[in-house]
Amino acid sequence: MSDTAQFETFLANYQDMVYATAFRLLGHEAEAEDVAQEVFVRAWNHWHELVGSVTAGGWLKTVTRNLCLNHLERYRARWRFFTDLKPADADDDDDGLEATFGSESTVESDLLNQDQRRILEEALQKLPPDQRVALVLYHYEDLDYADIATRLGVSLGKIKTDIHRARLALQKKLQPCRAELGI
């Protein structure tokens, strides 16, 4: 199998993970696609190191996270400005579900889990950027508070506050759907 064919298989295996990570952090499809493309360009440039490596997924996730954080840092002033223009009551009409997924493998529960994930992702995207990024880095990327504060260049207290506020906001946003579905 040629390097190109191996890389295409590699890309197919990891593209969803890379895109999902970028989208959770950036909150914009086009920006997530740009970052994902850059991640795979870098993967191609390091292909001789990654081919057959058991840590390739971790490498991709780290590169994705770092590129997203660099992107957010570079464009932070811009996205803060535009999020400030959003109406104050824009978050009041959205809904979601708690991020708890059952272990049953029935078709019905699988569909419910997909709906829960979709609704959770939508609710996550409606959080203020500082809160969303901190929460995603903590819960999805498994970074501790100190690492997040260091990477974002903010105080530890700000990270703790952002994560706490994000959890409260998600809980409020997800409550209507939980009640509707009896969860």
Secondary structure, 3 states (H helix, E strand, C coil): CCHHHHHHHHHHHHHHHHHHHHHHHHCCHHHHHHHHHHHHHHHHHCHHHHCCCCCHHHHHHHHHHHHHHHHHHHHHHHHHHHHHCCCHHHHCCCCCCCCCCCCCCCHHHHHHHHHHHHHHHHHHHCCCHHHHHHHHHHHCCCCCHHHHHHHHCCCHHHHHHHHHHHHHHHHHHHHHHHHHHCC
